Amino acid sequence: MLKSLRNASHSLVIKILFGAIILSFCLWGVGDIFRNYSASRTVISVSKARISADAFLREYHSEKQRIKNGAEAPLSDKEMKDVDVKGIVIDNIVNRSVFEQSLRRLGIIIPKKSILSVVQSMPNFHVNNMFNELLYSSVLTKSGIGEATFLSQIKDSLERLQLLQPIVTSYRIPAFIREQIAKEFEAKKTLLVLKLDLSDMVVEENPSNDEVKQYFEVNKDTYKVTERRNLAVLQIDYQALAADALYVNPDDVEAQYQQTKDQYNQEENRDFERFQFENREDADKAWNMINAGEDSDVIKKKFAIQSDVIRGIRLSDLPEQFGKDLFELALNKTSPVCSSGGQFYIYRLIKINAAKMQDADEIKLKIKEEIRNEKLNSPEFYEKIKSIRNKIDDGFGSGKSIDEVAKETGLKVIEFKSFVKDGKEMTDVVKDEATRKELIQASFDVGENQATQIIESKESDSVSYVVYVRKIENSEIPQFEKIIDKVKNDYITHNREKEAETKAREIVGNDDKAAAEVEKQKKVKVYKVSKKDLIEAVHGHGTNVDMKKVLEVIQNPNIVMNIMSMIRKGEATNYKTPDGGQMVVAVQDTDIGVSASDETKKLLANFMEAGASNDIMAITMMALKKPLDIDIDKEAIGTLTQKSDQAGEND
């Protein structure tokens, strides 16, 4: 075991393993939260393990700082509000405790000798391929991590590895987990599915200005206008420059035409098949066979030779007597055997191409293009391009505006008003995505009345760009009076959503009056399904009619799996649908069998072999949680984190 732990300490398996663990924590973590915020009061309990409000807050602050500074650029307060730090910390605490208690229950212990051996195998602490204690101490000192903490982290990782690596790498799941998974998949859950149309919710359509303004004050960050810039793009189009600089005088074309027109006419020419031989005897035999009408392939096969076709041979291309002999041949006739350089050849005429006179306009067009190409590749043209680029650099370098630079160079300027960083408006001008991204990034890296460097197109050699920032409209929250209509609509929509949630709770809470009202409208659907039914339906061989109907309403199988895994009897969840409605799904009842059937175990085996490691990881976590009594206080943690965040903003 020690050898496998040492080998795995820096392997790809470990990276995949912990990636799967983190993903499962995010997707399948416990969904409850807290009640009391006294520093010493327990806010999370996992069986005998207790987490106080004070301990939770310490981890919450630490995780916030880690996330805020862990991105490529530090996240803003607004961006941090979009991150569910509270949920991440809860999941981390719960799952850590679940692991610890599962390890104790299974008797998994990592000896200190094994931990030290793994540490000594880590290449970060090696000098000349040997463990170096001074380097080890230096690295830990610089990182700010004490040795005891570091060894504890290694121990935790190895314990989790010993528990989870068989599941992730080969699905050799411990018996009690395997049985729990199978039972979980076979459990029949009665789902209540309700889709509410927000337009049906009765709310006050004309709220007072005070109510709307209060809503604005609470949600003002959502109305913050992102930074916008007025940009001017200087486009250096080398083809356009060439069109101006490479003007060809028609008199020059006519003069050259009169001098060279005969060169453009096609005189009579011929195509020959040529046979090559190593000796005269074979060549003579082949000559007799060819003139007797034998096919070329037979000749080549008999004498083990190759032939080639020479096309477009003009009389002037050949020595006088030799050319005369070849051009006197009739079609498909052969020349006498001739020799050159120790080789022997036979030529057979296969095609006569008659002389062709080109049209005068075609010849002049070719002459014009030749003159343009000469100019394009001339030092004069390169000097012109170099001069324009120098004028651009010098102009912006001396503080000139883009309009002054454009006037001096004669280049085109393209304007973009209120440009935001997604850059959609630039798509029609700069079609190449890589170039567009570089332009946008560069334009937001310079200040007002400043220009970027010349940026070359990634797609074409014929164009370059310079972006000039005319004006910067800073990110700000607009005045309430200027957006009152939008805020009012948002407030009404918010109230509709709240009413929909209230209606949903009434249904789920078995409010007889509300339930009867909705049932009368045929809005609540009742389905009895299992995860086994879901897997069979996804793989195209399901027979459960209810599951097919569920997937017609909730079209994403992953959402169905999440709901069936996370929502317990008497609980419900709701989410917005793409069409603006509210979908409510509740678990009315759960029927778990005493033991799983062989059919389900076989289905699970196939499911695991298909490589669904993330799903198996998630279900394994649920199986580890099943025997434990987990209690999380939503209300307390909500109050704790809200006060903590407000205190941070005031600081």
C-alpha positions in Angstrom: 0.0 0.0 0.0 2.9 2.4 0.9 4.3 2.0 -2.6 1.0 2.8 -4.3 0.5 5.8 -2.1 4.0 7.1 -2.9 3.5 6.6 -6.6 0.1 8.3 -6.6 1.3 11.3 -4.6 2.0 13.3 -7.8 0.1 11.3 -10.4 -2.7 12.3 -12.8 -5.0 10.0 -10.9 -4.8 12.2 -7.8 -5.7 15.3 -9.9 -8.6 13.6 -11.4 -9.7 12.2 -8.1 -9.8 15.5 -6.2 -11.3 17.3 -9.3 -14.2 14.7 -9.1 -14.5 15.3 -5.3 -14.6 19.1 -5.7 -17.2 18.8 -8.5 -19.3 16.4 -6.5 -19.2 18.8 -3.5 -20.4 21.7 -5.7 -23.2 19.7 -7.4 -24.4 17.4 -4.6 -23.6 19.1 -1.3 -26.1 19.3 1.5 -28.6 22.0 0.8 -29.7 23.1 4.3 -28.3 26.2 6.2 -28.4 27.8 9.8 -30.5 29.1 12.8 -28.5 30.8 15.5 -25.5 33.0 15.3 -24.1 32.9 18.9 -20.3 32.5 18.6 -20.4 29.4 20.8 -23.7 27.9 19.5 -23.6 24.9 17.2 -24.7 25.8 13.7 -23.7 22.5 11.9 -23.7 19.1 13.3 -22.8 15.9 11.6 -23.7 13.1 14.1 -21.3 13.8 17.0 -19.2 16.5 15.3 -20.2 20.1 16.1 -19.3 23.3 14.3 -19.8 26.6 16.2 -20.8 29.9 14.7 -17.4 31.3 15.4 -15.6 28.4 13.7 -17.9 28.7 10.7 -17.2 32.4 10.3 -13.5 31.9 10.4 -13.7 29.4 7.6 -16.2 31.7 5.7 -13.8 34.7 5.9 -10.8 32.5 4.8 -12.8 31.1 1.8 -14.0 34.6 0.7 -10.4 35.8 0.7 -9.2 32.8 -1.2 -11.8 33.1 -3.9 -11.5 36.9 -4.2 -7.7 36.7 -4.8 -7.6 33.4 -6.6 -8.9 34.7 -9.9 -6.6 36.1 -12.6 -7.7 39.6 -11.4 -9.1 40.2 -7.9 -12.9 39.9 -7.9 -14.9 43.0 -7.1 -17.5 43.1 -4.3 -20.3 42.8 -7.0 -18.6 39.7 -8.5 -18.2 38.2 -5.1 -21.9 38.5 -4.5 -22.5 36.1 -7.5 -20.4 33.4 -5.7 -22.2 31.2 -3.2 -19.4 31.3 -0.6 -21.8 30.4 2.1 -22.8 27.2 0.3 -19.2 26.3 -0.5 -18.2 26.6 3.1 -21.1 24.5 4.3 -20.4 21.8 1.7 -16.7 21.8 2.7 -17.4 21.5 6.4 -20.1 18.8 6.0 -18.2 16.7 3.6 -15.0 17.0 5.6 -16.8 15.7 8.7 -18.5 13.0 6.7 -15.1 11.8 5.4 -13.5 11.8 8.9 -16.3 9.8 10.4 -16.4 7.3 7.4 -12.7 6.8 7.7 -13.1 6.0 11.4 -16.0 3.7 10.8 -14.0 1.8 8.1 -10.9 1.7 10.3 -8.7 3.5 7.7 -5.5 4.7 9.4 -2.4 6.1 7.7 0.8 5.5 9.8 3.1 8.4 10.3 5.9 6.5 8.6 3.8 6.3 5.4 3.1 10.0 5.5 6.8 10.9 5.9 7.7 8.5 3.1 5.3 10.2 0.7 6.6 13.6 1.7 10.2 12.5 1.0 9.1 11.3 -2.4 7.8 14.7 -3.5 10.1 16.3 -6.1 9.5 19.8 -4.7 11.8 18.9 -1.8 14.6 17.2 -3.9 18.1 18.3 -4.7 19.9 16.1 -7.2 17.0 13.6 -7.0 17.4 13.2 -3.2 15.2 14.5 -0.4 16.8 17.7 1.1 15.7 18.5 4.6 16.9 22.1 4.4 14.9 22.7 1.2 11.9 21.1 2.9 12.1 23.4 5.8 12.7 26.5 3.6 9.7 25.8 1.4 7.4 25.3 4.4 8.7 28.5 6.0 8.2 30.6 2.8 4.7 29.2 2.3 3.7 30.2 5.9 2.5 26.6 6.6 3.8 24.9 9.7 5.1 21.3 9.4 2.3 19.9 11.6 -0.3 21.5 9.4 1.4 20.3 6.3 1.7 16.7 7.5 -1.9 16.8 8.7 -3.0 17.9 5.2 -1.0 15.1 3.6 -2.5 12.6 6.1 -6.1 13.8 5.2 -5.4 13.5 1.5 -4.0 10.0 1.8 -6.9 8.9 3.9 -9.4 10.2 1.4 -7.3 8.6 -1.4 -7.4 5.2 0.2 -11.2 5.5 0.6 -12.0 7.0 -2.8 -9.3 5.9 -5.3 -10.8 2.4 -5.8 -14.2 4.1 -6.6 -12.8 6.6 -9.1 -10.2 4.4 -10.8 -11.9 1.0 -10.9 -15.2 1.3 -9.2 -14.3 -1.3 -6.6 -16.9 0.1 -4.1 -17.0 -1.1 -0.6 -19.9 -3.5 0.0 -22.0 -1.3 2.3 -21.7 1.7 -0.2 -22.5 -0.5 -3.2 -25.7 -1.8 -1.5 -26.7 1.7 -0.5 -26.2 3.0 -4.0 -28.2 0.2 -5.5 -31.1 0.8 -3.0 -30.9 4.5 -3.7 -31.2 3.9 -7.5 -34.2 1.6 -7.0 -36.1 3.8 -4.6 -39.4 5.0 -5.9 -40.1 8.7 -5.3 -43.4 10.3 -5.8 -42.8 13.7 -7.4 -45.2 16.6 -7.5 -44.4 18.7 -10.6 -46.0 22.1 -10.9 -45.4 24.7 -13.5 -46.6 28.2 -12.7 -47.0 31.0 -15.2 -45.9 34.3 -13.7 -48.5 36.2 -15.7 -51.2 34.3 -13.7 -49.9 35.6 -10.3 -52.0 38.3 -8.9 -49.9 41.2 -7.5 -50.2 45.0 -7.2 -49.7 46.4 -10.7 -49.2 50.0 -9.5 -46.8 50.0 -6.5 -46.0 53.3 -4.9 -42.8 55.1 -5.6 -41.6 54.5 -2.1 -42.0 50.7 -2.5 -40.2 50.8 -5.9 -37.4 53.0 -4.5 -36.9 50.7 -1.5 -36.6 47.8 -3.9 -34.0 49.8 -5.9 -32.0 50.6 -2.8 -31.8 46.9 -1.8 -30.9 45.8 -5.4 -29.0 48.9 -6.7 -25.9 46.9 -7.6 -27.9 45.0 -10.2 -28.5 48.3 -12.1 -24.8 49.3 -12.2 -23.9 50.2 -15.8 -20.7 48.5 -16.9 -17.8 50.7 -18.1 -18.3 51.9 -21.6 -15.9 53.5 -24.0 -16.2 55.6 -27.2 -13.6 54.1 -29.5 -12.2 55.1 -32.9 -10.4 52.3 -34.8 -7.8 53.3 -37.4 -7.7 50.7 -40.1 -4.5 50.2 -42.1 -5.7 48.5 -45.3 -2.7 47.6 -47.3 -4.7 46.5 -50.3 -6.4 49.9 -50.4 -3.0 51.6 -50.1 -1.7 49.4 -53.0 -4.7 50.4 -55.1 -3.7 54.1 -54.7 0.0 53.7 -54.9 0.1 51.1 -57.6 -1.7 53.0 -60.3 -0.7 51.7 -63.8 -0.8 54.2 -66.7 -2.7 52.8 -69.7 0.0 54.2 -72.1 2.6 52.1 -70.3 0.5 49.0 -70.8 0.0 49.8 -74.5 3.7 50.4 -75.1 4.6 47.1 -73.5 1.9 45.3 -75.4 3.3 46.4 -78.7 6.7 45.2 -77.8 5.8 41.8 -76.2 2.4 40.7 -77.6 3.9 37.8 -79.6 5.1 36.3 -76.4 1.6 35.9 -75.1 0.3 34.0 -78.2 0.4 30.2 -78.1 2.2 28.6 -81.1 1.4 25.1 -82.2 2.8 22.5 -79.7 2.6 18.8 -79.2 2.3 16.1 -76.5 4.5 13.0 -76.6 4.7 9.8 -74.7 8.4 8.9 -74.1 9.7 5.4 -73.4 13.2 5.0 -71.9 15.4 1.9 -72.2 18.8 0.7 -70.7 20.0 -0.9 -74.0 19.5 -0.6 -77.7 18.3 -4.2 -78.2 15.2 -3.7 -75.9 14.5 -0.4 -77.5 14.5 -1.9 -81.0 12.2 -4.7 -80.0 9.8 -2.3 -78.3 9.8 0.0 -81.4 8.6 -2.9 -83.6 5.9 -3.8 -81.0 4.6 -0.2 -80.7 4.4 0.2 -84.5 2.6 -3.1 -84.7 -0.1 -1.5 -82.5 0.9 -3.0 -79.1 -0.6 -1.2 -76.1 1.8 1.0 -74.0 1.0 -1.0 -70.8 2.1 -4.2 -72.4 5.4 -2.6 -73.5 6.1 -1.2 -70.1 5.3 -4.6 -68.4 7.4 -6.7 -70.8 10.5 -4.6 -70.6 10.0 -3.4 -67.0 10.3 0.2 -67.9 8.4 3.4 -67.2 7.1 6.0 -69.6 6.3 9.7 -69.1 4.2 12.3 -71.0 5.9 15.5 -72.2 3.3 18.2 -72.9 3.4 21.5 -74.8 6.6 20.8 -76.8 7.1 23.6 -79.4 9.3 23.1 -82.5 11.5 25.9 -81.3 12.2 24.0 -78.1 14.0 21.2 -79.9 17.3 20.8 -81.9 16.6 21.5 -85.6 16.8 18.0 -87.1 15.4 16.2 -84.1 12.5 18.7 -83.9 11.8 18.3 -87.6 11.6 14.5 -87.2 9.2 14.6 -84.3 6.9 17.3 -85.8 6.6 15.2 -89.1 5.2 12.3 -87.1 1.5 11.4 -87.7 -0.7 11.1 -84.6 0.1 7.9 -82.6 3.2 7.2 -84.6 6.7 6.8 -83.1 10.1 8.3 -83.7 13.1 6.2 -84.5 15.1 5.0 -81.5 17.4 7.8 -80.4 20.1 7.9 -77.7 21.2 10.4 -75.1 23.5 10.1 -72.2 23.8 6.3 -72.5 20.0 5.9 -72.5 17.7 5.0 -75.4 14.4 6.7 -76.1 11.3 6.3 -78.3 8.8 9.2 -78.7 5.2 8.6 -79.6 3.0 11.5 -80.7 -0.3 11.5 -78.7 -1.7 15.0 -79.2 -1.4 18.0 -81.5 -2.3 21.4 -79.9 -3.0 24.0 -82.6 -1.7 27.5 -82.4 -3.9 29.9 -80.4 -4.0 33.7 -80.6 -4.9 35.4 -77.3 -7.3 38.3 -77.2 -5.6 41.7 -77.1 -7.5 42.8 -74.0 -6.5 39.6 -72.2 -2.9 40.2 -73.0 -3.1 43.8 -71.8 -4.7 42.7 -68.5 -1.8 40.4 -67.9 0.7 43.1 -68.7 -1.1 45.5 -66.3 -1.0 42.8 -63.5 2.7 42.2 -64.1 3.4 46.0 -63.8 1.4 46.1 -60.6 3.3 43.2 -59.1 6.6 44.8 -60.0 5.5 48.0 -58.1 4.1 46.0 -55.2 7.5 44.3 -54.7 9.5 47.4 -55.2 11.5 49.1 -52.5 9.4 52.3 -53.2 6.1 50.6 -52.1 7.7 49.2 -48.9 9.0 52.6 -48.1 5.5 54.0 -48.5 4.1 51.5 -46.0 7.0 52.1 -43.6 6.4 55.8 -43.8 2.7 55.5 -43.0 3.4 53.3 -40.0 6.0 55.7 -38.8 3.6 58.6 -39.1 1.1 56.7 -37.0 3.6 55.9 -34.3 5.1 59.4 -34.2 1.7 61.1 -34.4 0.2 59.3 -31.4 3.5 59.4 -29.6 3.5 63.2 -29.9 -0.1 63.4 -28.5 -2.0 63.9 -31.7 -5.6 62.9 -31.9 -6.7 60.0 -34.2 -8.4 62.6 -36.5 -5.1 64.4 -37.1 -3.3 61.1 -37.7 -6.0 59.9 -40.1 -5.8 63.2 -42.0 -2.0 62.9 -42.4 -2.1 59.3 -43.5 -5.3 59.2 -45.4 -6.5 56.2 -43.5 -10.1 55.2 -42.6 -11.5 55.7 -39.1 -14.3 53.5 -37.7 -16.3 54.8 -34.7 -17.8 52.7 -31.9 -20.1 54.5 -29.4 -20.7 53.2 -25.8 -18.5 50.2 -26.5 -18.6 47.5 -23.8 -16.1 44.7 -23.2 -18.0 41.9 -24.9 -17.3 43.7 -28.2 -20.2 42.4 -30.2 -20.4 45.7 -32.2 -16.9 45.0 -33.6 -17.8 41.7 -35.1 -18.7 43.1 -38.5 -15.5 45.1 -38.8 -13.0 42.6 -37.4 -14.3 39.2 -38.3 -11.3 37.3 -36.9 -12.1 36.4 -33.3 -8.5 36.3 -32.1 -7.7 39.7 -33.6 -10.9 41.1 -32.2 -10.2 39.9 -28.6 -6.7 41.5 -28.7 -8.1 44.8 -30.0 -10.8 44.8 -27.2 -8.3 43.9 -24.5 -5.9 46.6 -25.7 -8.6 49.2 -25.9 -9.5 48.7 -22.2 -5.8 48.8 -21.2 -5.2 52.4 -22.3 -6.6 55.6 -20.9 -8.8 58.4 -22.4 -7.3 60.2 -25.4 -4.7 57.4 -25.8 -4.1 54.9 -28.5 -2.9 51.3 -28.6 0.1 50.1 -30.5 -0.4 48.9 -34.1 -2.1 45.5 -33.9 -1.6 43.1 -36.8 -4.5 41.0 -37.9 -4.1 37.3 -37.0 -6.1 36.3 -40.1 -4.8 38.5 -42.9 -1.5 40.1 -43.8 -3.3 42.9 -45.6 -4.7 44.8 -42.6 -3.6 46.2 -39.2 -5.4 48.3 -36.6 -4.9 51.0 -34.0 -7.6 51.7 -31.4 -8.0 55.2 -29.9 -10.1 55.8 -26.8 -12.1 59.0 -27.2 -14.0 58.9 -24.0 -14.5 56.6 -20.9 -17.9 56.3 -19.3 -17.1 54.8 -15.9 -19.1 52.1 -14.3 -21.8 53.6 -12.1 -25.3 53.2 -10.7 -27.7 55.4 -12.6 -30.0 57.8 -10.7 -33.3 56.1 -9.6 -35.4 58.7 -11.4 -33.8 57.9 -14.7 -34.6 54.2 -14.6 -37.7 54.2 -12.5 -39.8 52.5 -15.2 -37.3 49.6 -15.4 -37.1 49.3 -11.6 -40.9 49.3 -11.4 -41.2 46.4 -13.9 -38.5 44.5 -12.1 -40.3 45.0 -8.8 -43.6 43.7 -10.2 -41.8 40.7 -11.7 -40.1 40.1 -8.3 -43.4 40.1 -6.6 -44.8 37.7 -9.1 -41.9 35.3 -8.4 -42.5 35.6 -4.7 -46.2 34.9 -5.2 -45.3 31.9 -7.3 -43.0 30.6 -4.6 -45.7 31.2 -1.9 -48.2 29.3 -4.1 -45.7 26.5 -4.5 -45.2 26.2 -0.8 -48.9 26.0 -0.2 -49.1 23.1 -2.7 -46.1 21.3 -1.2 -47.3 22.0 2.3 -50.6 20.2 1.6 -52.7 23.3 2.0 -56.0 21.6 1.0 -57.6 24.8 -0.4 -54.6 25.7 -2.5 -54.0 22.2 -3.6 -57.6 21.7 -4.6 -57.5 25.0 -6.6 -54.4 24.0 -8.6 -55.5 20.4 -9.0 -58.8 21.7 -10.4 -56.8 23.7 -13.0 -54.9 20.5 -13.8 -51.5 22.1 -13.1 -50.0 19.6 -10.6 -48.7 16.4 -12.1 -47.9 13.4 -9.9 -45.2 10.9 -11.0 -43.7 7.9 -9.3 -40.2 7.3 -10.6 -36.7 6.1 -9.6 -33.1 6.9 -10.6 -33.1 3.5 -12.3 -36.0 4.6 -14.4 -34.1 7.7 -15.3 -30.9 5.9 -16.4 -33.0 3.4 -18.5 -34.9 6.3 -20.1 -31.7 8.2 -20.9 -30.2 5.1 -22.6 -33.3 4.6 -24.7 -34.7 1.4 -23.2 -36.8 2.8 -20.4 -40.4 1.5 -19.9 -41.6 3.7 -17.1 -44.3 6.0 -18.6 -44.1 8.5 -15.7 -40.3 9.0 -16.2 -40.9 9.7 -19.9 -43.5 12.4 -18.9 -41.1 13.9 -16.3 -38.5 14.3 -19.0 -41.0 15.9 -21.3 -41.6 18.6 -18.6 -38.0 18.8 -17.2 -36.0 18.3 -20.4 -32.6 18.1 -18.7 -31.9 14.6 -17.2 -29.1 16.2 -15.0 -31.7 18.4 -13.3 -33.9 15.4 -12.7 -31.0 13.5 -11.2 -30.1 16.4 -9.0 -33.7 16.8 -7.8 -34.1 13.1 -7.0 -30.8 13.0 -5.2 -31.0 16.2 -3.1 -34.7 16.7 -2.3 -36.1 14.6 0.5 -39.6 13.6 1.5 -41.7 16.7 2.2 -39.2 19.1 0.6 -39.4 21.0 -2.6 -37.2 23.0 -5.0 -38.2 25.6 -7.6 -36.3 27.3 -10.5 -37.0 29.6 -13.3 -37.8 28.1 -16.7 -36.5 29.6 -20.0 -39.9 31.0 -20.8 -40.1 33.0 -17.6 -42.2 30.7 -15.6 -41.6 28.9 -12.3 -41.1 25.1 -12.1 -41.8 23.5 -8.7 -40.8 19.9 -7.9 -41.6 18.3 -4.6 -41.0 14.9 -3.1 -44.3 13.7 -1.7 -43.1 10.3 -0.6 -40.2 7.9 -0.9 -40.4 4.1 -1.0 -37.0 2.5 -0.4 -36.8 -1.3 -0.7 -35.1 -3.4 2.0 -32.5 -4.8 -0.5 -31.6 -4.0 -4.1 -32.5 -6.4 -6.9 -29.9 -8.2 -9.0 -31.4 -6.3 -12.0 -30.5 -2.9 -10.5 -27.0 -4.1 -9.5 -26.4 -5.2 -13.1 -27.7 -1.8 -14.4 -25.4 0.0 -12.0 -22.4 -2.1 -13.1 -23.1 -1.1 -16.7 -23.6 2.5 -15.6 -20.2 2.5 -13.9 -18.5 0.8 -16.8 -19.8 3.6 -19.1 -17.4 6.0 -17.2 -19.9 8.0 -15.2 -17.3 8.7 -12.5 -18.7 12.0 -11.4 -22.2 10.5 -10.8 -20.7 7.6 -8.9 -18.6 10.0 -6.9 -21.7 12.0 -6.0 -23.8 9.0 -5.1 -21.0 7.6 -3.0 -20.9 10.8 -1.0 -24.7 10.4 -0.4 -24.1 6.9 0.7 -21.5 8.0 3.2 -23.9 10.6 4.5 -26.9 8.3 4.9 -26.0 6.7 8.3 -25.1 10.2 9.7 -27.4 12.7 11.3 -26.7 16.0 9.5 -28.3 19.2 10.8 -27.6 22.6 9.4 -29.2 25.9 10.6 -30.2 28.0 7.6 -31.5 31.0 9.4 -28.5 31.4 11.7 -25.9 31.2 8.9 -27.9 33.6 6.8 -27.8 36.1 9.6 -24.2 35.4 10.4 -22.9 35.9 6.8 -25.2 38.9 6.2 -23.8 40.8 9.2 -20.3 39.7 8.4 -20.6 41.0 4.8 -22.1 44.3 5.9 -19.3 44.8 8.4 -16.8 44.2 5.7 -18.5 46.8 3.4 -18.5 49.4 6.2 -14.8 48.8 6.8 
